[in-house]
Amino acid sequence: MSDVAAGNELDPEDQKIITLARSTRARVASSEGAAVRDETGRTYTAAAVALPSLRLSALRLAVAMAVSSGAESLEAAALVSDEDPDPGDLAAVRDLGPGAPVFHAGPDGKLRATIAP
């Protein structure tokens, strides 16, 4: 995981998926929100699911939504959470987007780290 140096500006499309992940998290008062962008530019957002019989992280669910919608690859992913990204979540992103960066932001939307492949 590499910290982002102060002054580095994100591409507007990358900032957009952070904003979408943050909005999804806030809308359902979840512990985390995520968004992924596929090879065509479509975005998929998700919040963590915590039911008695089903637990899914936001990032894994966003990847699953992309796959179930026909995405063939991912360009980028974003996770908004107080916690560090789970290695299993990163593996799910790598399954579909081996070269996709994962932007980890805090609940305030401030970028904490960019996890490069």
C-alpha positions in Angstrom: 0.0 0.0 0.0 1.4 3.4 -0.9 0.4 6.6 0.7 -0.6 9.4 -1.6 1.7 12.4 -1.5 0.1 15.7 -0.7 -0.7 17.7 -3.8 -1.3 14.7 -6.0 -4.6 15.3 -7.8 -6.8 12.4 -8.8 -8.2 12.0 -12.2 -11.9 13.3 -12.2 -13.1 9.7 -13.0 -11.2 8.3 -10.0 -12.5 11.1 -7.8 -16.0 10.2 -9.0 -15.9 6.6 -7.8 -14.7 7.8 -4.4 -17.6 10.1 -4.2 -20.0 7.4 -5.3 -18.6 5.0 -2.7 -18.9 7.6 0.0 -22.5 8.4 -1.0 -23.5 4.8 -1.0 -21.9 4.3 2.5 -23.7 7.3 3.9 -27.1 6.5 2.3 -27.5 3.3 4.2 -25.3 4.2 7.2 -22.9 1.3 6.4 -19.5 0.7 7.8 -18.1 0.9 4.3 -18.9 1.8 0.8 -17.3 0.9 -2.5 -17.4 1.6 -6.2 -15.7 0.0 -9.2 -15.4 1.2 -12.8 -15.4 -1.4 -15.6 -13.7 -1.3 -19.0 -16.6 0.6 -20.6 -16.7 3.3 -17.9 -19.8 1.9 -16.1 -19.7 2.2 -12.3 -21.1 -0.2 -9.7 -21.6 0.8 -6.1 -22.2 -1.2 -3.0 -22.4 -1.0 0.8 -21.4 -3.7 3.2 -24.1 -6.3 3.9 -24.4 -7.7 7.4 -27.3 -10.0 7.8 -27.5 -13.0 10.1 -27.1 -15.4 7.2 -25.1 -13.2 4.7 -22.0 -11.0 5.2 -20.4 -9.3 2.2 -17.9 -6.5 2.1 -18.7 -3.5 0.0 -15.8 -4.0 -2.3 -16.6 -7.7 -2.9 -20.2 -6.9 -3.5 -19.3 -4.1 -6.0 -17.1 -6.5 -7.9 -19.8 -9.2 -7.9 -22.3 -6.6 -9.3 -19.9 -5.7 -12.1 -19.4 -9.4 -13.0 -23.1 -10.2 -12.9 -23.7 -7.2 -15.2 -21.3 -8.5 -17.8 -18.1 -6.5 -17.0 -15.0 -8.2 -18.4 -12.5 -6.1 -16.6 -12.1 -3.3 -14.0 -10.2 0.0 -14.6 -10.3 1.1 -10.9 -11.9 0.6 -7.5 -12.6 2.7 -4.5 -13.2 1.8 -0.9 -14.5 4.3 1.7 -13.9 2.9 5.2 -12.3 3.6 8.6 -10.6 0.2 8.3 -7.7 -0.9 6.1 -8.8 -2.9 3.0 -9.1 -6.6 3.6 -6.7 -8.7 1.5 -9.6 -10.8 0.3 -11.3 -7.7 -1.0 -8.2 -6.7 -2.9 -8.0 -10.2 -4.4 -11.5 -9.9 -5.7 -10.6 -6.7 -7.5 -7.5 -8.3 -8.9 -9.5 -11.3 -10.2 -11.3 -8.9 -12.6 -8.8 -6.0 -12.8 -5.2 -7.2 -12.3 -4.0 -3.7 -13.2 -6.7 -1.7 -11.4 -5.7 0.7 -8.6 -7.7 0.7 -5.5 -8.3 4.1 -3.9 -8.8 3.9 -0.1 -10.5 6.9 1.3 -11.8 7.8 4.8 -15.5 8.6 5.5 -14.7 12.3 4.8 -13.7 11.3 1.2 -10.0 12.2 1.8 -7.7 9.8 0.0 -5.7 7.7 2.5 -3.8 5.5 0.1 -3.7 4.2 -3.5 -3.1 0.4 -3.6 -1.3 -0.4 -6.8 -1.3 -3.8 -8.4 
